[in-house]
């Protein structure tokens, strides 16, 4: 895997040239002689200059994923990023129908993301985040060779903010095409020995923002923001070709992150929760269970369920850093739903009684209108439900009883 | 994609054969003076040059792409017919760094362009966010799993002649809200039709500057609900056949948005006697608590004026005004500290009910929440009052018994006052704390005060001032009684 090329400086110069060319009317056919194009697209999306097509990334929504040239093998977006690309993982991922996810960040040469304690890092213009969703034939055997590519989502930091572009892999997996209206992709997998038929849904461009939005104050604009690249989710080791290393340290060493604390142990980090951990829940202490559950709710819910998010009107605030005991109602404890008319249950969380908690009910259904999250899954995350059940039933012994 | 050309009669929703449905239907046609007829027979609507005409052959994708690619000023036209839509149709006006303003979403008529979401993968029908000056008109949204049309964080909403409908039996699995603006400002909803929602047909939540007029809310749990909102005028609407007609609620949400200054006037509120088909959760303030057969309810909201309405044929009560104490026995500073500190006030103050024509009330009272009250009144007075006030919050405030929750003792301007309503009056608790019959060391005591004709109850020596009129400003133009709008066919209501 060559995610760090030695000729980054030269690449940067080429990318600059490409940008200038694009500004000067690139995109018309006039540049053919100076700027060779691929056969697939014309204009800036067809340019071949640079290792990745930075000018297209910053200015155009290309029809084909391959036009951006983000990966060494355009049919495999799970490895070998071009340019400055670096792979990364989150401590605990958002659940998406048991698919595998392959994430890369491409920060333009010489630029840096600014560290933030609580929010997603502030990435410079030109940054690309690529996330590919791929379904294994059996979730016990993940990896590109055993999987079917579904979609690759790009978030691109342009001069006017983040753009979200959903690409769906075509039938022969030779390329992925931009589908701003999203789409349905029927897939199958085997999970814990059970066959699953999944009518996987690729979100449309508006739905991208349904989760990826932050409105800092009531008078400020609602803006698109990444969700995953936050300190509390990135602060873990990753197995790089050069060896295992803390991701934040690696980003600092690669020169793409500025302002992170020297002491990574001091960062309040969401603990890892994998599907295999579900069977270990009974052995977790209350404190461990609280951290696991709050971490799961953070990555799966808090992008909307926060005062700055799409579900601000619900009063449910599930950021990992929000202290539980001092914010019981914001965690749903004995809180009546505000905007949910369905179900026969009374409270978001009834301590000691998961079966009668709305959070559990809505996680445990696939029915539109009832299911949570509203988008991004069509099946139930059994292991997630088990975690939240255990948390509600056992993990909050000091929470009050709800008295109707 | 199935296309059913024959959208049918606009209110074909009422095909259940329920007697109440047929009655309601007759009522609507009579009530709206044939205006819906003229809608039905009007010639093909004219759309401006450059309007985005959606592809009937692939409507879900075509609509999504039009919403995503929208530019300021776009008029997006759904075709005529009935169409199955596969997913929520979302429009976010603030996705590309610049705000997209002044979008119009339209069809050929609320009974001619029908989007059927019964097979949709999404919860909401149409979901609009972060908009500025959005117009939706002449379209019907049917069978959404959750909400028909939801709008969030949008300044300037004009909904005109839109239908949100759940057909068939009134069922708890119907969607929650029909027309649902939330955390929004400057909202005008007019000439629209909502039917069958298992929560509220028109539900305006956590919003401000609201004008609702000439809408028909039929056979929902709540017909029209104003929740945690300020500066709202609800007038010249018809609410009939719902469980409760018009609700003004203030709920403990905890996001700094609480209601006040709501006027409900010149509405026809009748026969809201449907069985409550909301989900029977024990959420203290869910609409499932609405007693079937209730005309107008004020819960916890302060500064509300209810006047010149025709409120008829309600089998439980016509107008109910209550603090949150009645809805939630556990209400205390300990249980609600977050929201009380956030600004929520569970005790309604400055409520003015006057000049309403109230008739035929309390013929067969029911309602689990107020069962004790009903039984008590039936036993002591032989009837449930047509105008019912709990008095409990005011009593506790006056007694200083629960100051963090109930607030300061009532001043004259805080009172609940009523005049010129020909109706029986009732008050569950007396409000004078110096009277040991009202409260003593063991706590407040229900008095079940009753007057066949008003004498002392809610009779204020100091008249309450009238509330100011609301207006909604959309695209630079203001609508409603608080504006200088001309040509409003409901202008007469404003003069009342």
Interface residues (C-beta under 8 A of the other chain):
Chain A: X158 X159 X160 X161 X163 X164 X180 X181 X182 X183 X184 X199 X201 X204 X205 X206 X207 X209 X210 X213 X215 X221 X222 X223 X224 X307 X310 X312 X313 X314 X315 X327 X329 X330 X334 X336 X337 X338 X339 X340 X341 X342 X343 X344 X345 X346 X347 X367 X368 X369 X370 X371 X374 X375 X378 X403 X404
Chain B: X60 X61 X64 X65 X67 X68 X69 X86 X87 X88 X90 X91 X92 X94 X95 X96 X97 X98 X99 X120 X121 X122 X123 X124 X127 X129 X130 X144 X145 X146 X152 X153 X173 X175 X176 X177 X182 X183 X198 X199 X205 X206 X251 X252 X253 X254 X255 X257 X278 X279 X280 X281 X282 X283 X284 X285 X286 X287 X330 X335 X338 X339
